[in-house]
């Protein structure tokens, strides 16, 4: 056994976390449940990247307290009690009894948005195959499907500056996101945010689906058709959360039913 293996063997990397439901407010516990479910759904819909990336959520009634995942867990392992409570600067306030920590460098993106957009309760970032592919295309996201038309005039683009660990980049990320709930990070991946966990997930699901359909269509090497500008603007307006019902109101309970029906695949239930 080499030294690295010996050091790992002495670490507490168990994942049988005790429930902390009685240690937090009902509002925080409900947020933990929804956020843990969101992690499971991102995995369920093949948007996870090993142990990387984050989904953060603001705790109701708290101006600057957030929840984030432990760095080292698969998304399908995350439970309500395994989530870490941090402040908006990334300082840990409450975490399970474990040697797993949080990825502070990866939190730079989330912290910037939570600080600048107090109305945002959830920030979701992914490195998917289709998302990374579209992020590298000069054309960006094409309005080639009803799903992608939702984002016409309602998505930002952020140029790649290397791994997002530079605090100075936070300002530019916020500027490029602007008032939108979706961001394509060039040569990097996708980001969504929203006033609820449910809406942020729905936005990411639709953005990912748009990227997948674009990659598939372009791979077919056939001429693509795009609707006219008047149709694009009208359709995009109709699909905004403020025009119709907020996303997640109907979808989220159905998503939770799917998680319960599909089971946890040998991992602790997300509501633990």
N, C-alpha and C positions, 0 to 999 in steps of 0.2 A: 504494500500500500504506500503510494507516494505521499508527500507532505500535503499536497492540495486535497487529496482524498481524506487524509486524517483530519485536516481542519474542517472539511465539510461535515465529517461524521460527528464532530463536537457541536455543531450548530443546531439550533432548534428550528427545524424546517417542517415540523408537523403541521397538518392542515385541519386537524379536528378542533376548530375554534369553539370555545364556549359561547353560548348565547349571551348577548348583552342587552337584551330587550328591556330588562328591569332597570338598567343603568342609564337609559336615555329617555328623552321625552317621547310621547306618542308621535309627534310630528317628525322627529328625527328618525324614529323607527320606521315610519311609513316611507320616508325618503330612502332609507337604507334598503327596504324591500324593493322599491321601484328601481333603484340604481343597480342592485344585484341582479334583478330580472333583466335589466337592460344589457348588462355584461353577458348574461346567458344568451340573450336574443342575438347580440352581435356575433357570438360564436355560432349559434344555430343557423344564421344566414351567411356563414362563411365570410365574415368580415374581420376575423381576429388575426393577429400576427404573433404567434407563439405567446410570449409573456409581455410583449411590448404594447405601447400605446396606453391611453387612459380615457376614462369617461369620468368627469367630475360633476358633482351636484352640490348646489348651495342648500344648506340646512335652513328650513323655514324659520322665521323669527330671528335669524342671526344674520347680521350684515356681512360678516366676513369669515364665517366658518363653512368649510366644505368637506365633502367626502371623496376619497380617492382609493384606488386599489393598491394592495401590497405588490411590490415589484418582485416577481418570481412566481406568481400564481397564474395558471391558465385562466382564461375568462370563464371556462366551464367549471372552475373550482370556487369562484368567488361567491361568498354568502353575505347576507346582511350584516353579520357580526364580524366578518373579516375586514370590512372597510375601515379605512383610517380617517380620523377626523383631523383636519389641518386648518390653519388660518390661510388667508388669501396670499400670504408670502411663502407658503409651503412649510411652515413650522408645524411639527406634529403636536397635537393636543391630546389625542387618545388613539392608541392602537393596540391590537391583541398582543398577548405575551408570546412573541416570536422574534426570531432573528431576521426575518424578512423586514425590509424597510420600504421606503417609497423612492421612486426615481425622480429626484428633485430637478434634474436637468430636463427631463421630459415634461415637467410641470410648468416650465417657462411659458409655453403657448397658452395653457389653460389659465394660468394666473393673470396673464395680460388681459384676457377677455373678461374674466370675472371682475377684475378691478375696473375696467373701462365701461362695462355694460352691466350695471346693477340689476337690470330687468332680466338678464340671462340667468337661469337657474341651472342649466346643464350645458356642458361642452363635451363633444364627442369627436375623437380624432382617430383616423384609420390609415393603414398602409395596405390597401387591397391591390390585387393584381390589376384589375380594371381601373381603379382609381389612380394608381401610379402611372398607368399607360396614358390615360387622358391628361394627367398633369404634365406629361412631357410633350403633348401635341401642341403645336403652335396655334391650331384652330381652337383649342380649348373645348369646352362642352358644346356640342352642336345641338340646335333646336330641331332634332330630327324625329322626335317622338313626343306624344302628349306628356309623357312623364318628364322628359328633359325640358319641355317648354315651360314647365312650372318655374324654372330657374332663370328664364330670360329677364334680364334687368334686376335680378334678385340674387346675384352671386358675385363674390369677389375673387380676385386672383392675387396671390402673393409670390413674388419671385424668390427662387431658392438662394439662400445665403449660407448654406452648410447646415450641419445639425443645429437644431433650434435651441442652443444653450446660451446664446449671447443675450443679456438683458436688454441691450440696446435694440435688438430686433423686435422686442415686444411692442414698441411704439408703431413700427411699420406693419406688424401683423394686424393690430387693431385698426390702423388706418385703411388697410387693404380690405379688411372685412367690412368696415363701414357699418351701416345699419342692417346689413343682411344677416341671414341665419345659415349661410352656406359659404364655404371658402375652398377654392382649389389651390393647394400649396404646390407650386410648380416643382416638378422633379422630386416630389415628396409624397403627397397623399391628399386626403380629403378631410374636411372639418365641417361639423354642423353644430349649431347651438340653438337654444330656445328657452322660452319662459317655463317650460316643464320638461321633465325627462322624456315623457311620452312624445312630445312634439319634436324634440331633438333627435330621438330615434327614428321617427317617421321621416324627417327630413333626410337623415343619412341613408335610410333604406331607399328612398326615391332617388337620391343622388347616385348611390351605388348602382341601382338598377339602370339609371340613365347611362352611366359609364360602361356598364357591361353590354348594353344594347348597341352603343356606339362602336365599341371595339369589335363586336361580332359583325356589325354591318360593314364596317370598313375592311374587315378581313375578307368579306365576300367579294371585294374588288368589283363592285358594280356602282353605277351612278346613283347617288342619293338625291332624294327630293326634300325640299324644305318649304314649309308654309310661308306665305307672304308676311311682311312686317305687320300689317294691320291685324292679321290673325294671331300672330305671336304675342303682341302686346295685350290683346283682349283676353287670350287664353291664359297667359301668365297672371293677369289680374284676377281672373276667376278662381285660380288655384292658390291664391294667397290665404293664409289662415284668417286674416282679418276680414276677408270678403265672405268666406263661408265659415263653417264651424272650425274651431281649433283642431289641428291634427292630434290624434291620440285619444280623443274622447270616445270614439267608437272602436278604434283599432286596438287600443291597449288591453282592455279586458279579454279580447279574443287572443291576443298574443300571450297573456298570462295563462289562458286555458290551454294553449298549445304547449307551453312549458310543462304544465302539470300533467297533461295527457301523454307527452313524450317521455316523461320521467327524467331523472338526472344522470342516467348513464353510469351509475356507480359512484357519482360524486355527491357530496352533501347537498340537500335541497337548498335553493337560493334563499329560502325564508329562514334558514337556521341562523 
